[in-house]
Amino acid sequence: MGPRRVSLAIALLVASSLASSVALAQDEPPADDGGVVAGTTPGTLPLVPVPLGCAAPAAPDVVFLGEVAATDDRTVRFTDVTVRSGELGSFDRGGLVDVRFGYDAQYLDPGERYLVGAEIDPDIGILVSKLAPEPVNFAGDEIIGVSEDDVICPDFEDPILTLTPIGMEVETGLLDNLLEDRTRLAATVIVPFAIVVAVIFLLALLRVSAAGFLRSLRRR
């Protein structure tokens, strides 16, 4: 899974140009006799064409390379920031940039550098990012028969992500603690299984006992 994220580094670096070119592609003026779109110049077409009826990929407001200076339970503070795309503006406070990660903040290590693709949250007005793409929603239009649209939309990589400087995804280590603590692993896996087996055994024993009791009554 990690190697697949290598392409995301490239996507982050060109995200701003992709957003502007997508806008041009969705509202492009008529072409002239030479086949060149009027009002555009060569090289402004999107990297991945967006068919009519498909949602254009969201572009980050800023992409930067920075070192983690401090973290709390939701926010990561970066220092030694180098902007790769977009502008930090008022979010640059004396060389320090705060980005809200939520639960993912615990997986970014102080002193390590990361490639951050962030967007401005419209509700709280702060920079936000994440370590993994949003899960695919299999409801709604994904249900067979709900959508009659025959347009096949391309798969876009989510650029609102934070990666390692070489474009690899950040290890979250969700199972590391369990694997290192065998007692905890056993309690998490074996104990629930043992409880289920015990319940099934008791139900079977109760059924056999009830059947035997009913047979004894009939014999009387």
N, C-alpha and C positions, 0 to 999 in steps of 0.2 A: 504494500500500500504506500509506503514511504516514497519509493522511486517515482510514483505517479505524480507526486507533488512537485517534482523538479520543474515541470512546465509552468507551475504557478509563479515562480520567480520572474519568468519572462512576462507572464500576464500582468503582474504587478507593475513592472517597469514601463509597460506601454499602456496601462489602464486609462490614463488621462486622454491620450490620443485616440484610443479606441472609443471612448465615450463620445468625443466630439465627432468622430467619423461616423459613428452609428447614427447620431442625430442627423447628419447630412444624408445618410442613406435612406432614412425614413421619410425625409421631406425634401428629396432632391428635385430640382427644377427640370423642365423638359430638356432633352438632349438636342443638340444642333445637328446639322447635316453631317458633320464629321464624326458623329457618334460619341463626342465628348460631352459630358454633362455640363450644361451652361452654369457658370458661376462657381465652378470647382476647378481645381488644378490636379494634374496627375499625382497620384500617391495619397489622395485623401479618402479613398474608398476604405471601408472597414476591413479589418483583418479577417473577420468571419462575417459574411453577408447575413443580414437579419431579414428573413422572409416576412412579408406583410402578414400581420396577425400574430407574430411572435414577439414576446417581451424582450427588449434589449437588456443586455447584462448590466447590472449596477456597477458603476465605477467608483473606486475609492476617492475620497476628497484629498487624501494625501498618502504618499508612500515614502517611508523613510527608513534608514538604517540607524539603529540606536542601541545603546547599552543600558541594561536594566540597573537603575540606581537603587530602587526600593519597591516593595510591593506590600499590599495589604490584602484583605480578603476579596476585594473586587477590582482594585485599580493597580496599574503598574506605572511607575515613573521612570522615564527614559532620559538619559543624558548622552552627551557626545553624539548629537543627532546630525545625520546627513540626509537632507531631503533629496529623494530621487524623482518625485513627481508631485505636482500640486504645491500648495502653500500651507504652512502651519498658522500664519497670521497670529491672532491673539492667543492661540494655544501654546505658543512658545513663550514660556515664562522664565526668562534669564537662562536659556539653554536647557531647561527642563520641560518635558512634555508628558502629560498624564493621559493615559488611555484606559478606558473602562473595559475589562475583560470578563467581569463576573466570576463565575466558578473557575474559569480557565486561568485566572491570575496566579494560582498556586503552582502552576507548572512552568512558569518563567523564572529562571534562576538569576539572582543578582550577580552582576559582573559579566554576564553573557550578552552577546550582541544578537539582535534579531532584525529581520526584514519585516516591517509592519505596514500592512495595508489597512487604513482606517477610514471610517466615514463619520460624519457628524450626525449624532442622533437628533432627529427633529424635535423630539419631545423634551429632552433634558439639555440639549445644546452642548454636549461633550463628545470627544472622540471615542469611538468604540471599535473594537476588533474582536477576533475570535481565533481559535486554533484549529477548528474543523468546520467544513461546510455545514449548512443547515440540513437536517435530514429531509429526504424526499417525502412530500405529502402524497400519500396514495389515495386520499379521499377526493371528493369533488369531481373535477374533470377527469381524474384518473380512473373513475369507475366506468366500466364498459357501458356505452349507450348514453352517457351524460353529455359528452361532447361529440358533435357531428362534424367538427372541423378536421379536414383532411390535410391541413398544413403540417409538414414535418419540421419541427423546430430543432436547430442544432443544440448540442450540449455545450454550455459555456462553463468554464472554470470560475468558481467564486473568487473574485479578487479581494474581498474584504476578509483577509486572513493574515495571520502572523506566522512567518516561517523562519527557518535558520538562514544565515547569510547566503548559503549555497542553494537555497530553494527547497530544502527538505522540510517535511512537516515536523513540528515539535512533538517530542515524545511526551505523552500524558501519563503513562505508567499507571493506568487504572488498576491493574492486577499485580503490580510489583509488591505492594505491601502484603497482599494475601499470599503470594508465592514465597515471600521471605519468612512469613510467620505461619509455620505449618499447623500450629495449634489453632490459629484463627481460621485457616483454610478448612481444617477438619470440622470446626464448629459451624462454618458457613455451609458446607456441602453435606457432610455426613449426618449431622444432627437432624436437619429437616428430613432427610431421607429416612432415618431411623424412626422418626415420629410418624411419618406416613405409613411405613411398614407396620408399626405397632397398632395404629388405628385400624388398618385393614385386618390385622390379626384379631383384634378385639371384636370387630364387627362380625367376622366369620365365626368366632367362638360364640358370640351372642346368638347368632342365627342357628348354629348347631344346638345350643342349649335350649333355645325356644322350641325348635322342632322336636327335640327329645322330650321336653315337658308336655307338648301337645300330644305326642304319641302315648305317654304314660296316662294322660287323662282319658284318652279314648279306650285304653285297655280296661280301665275301671268301669 
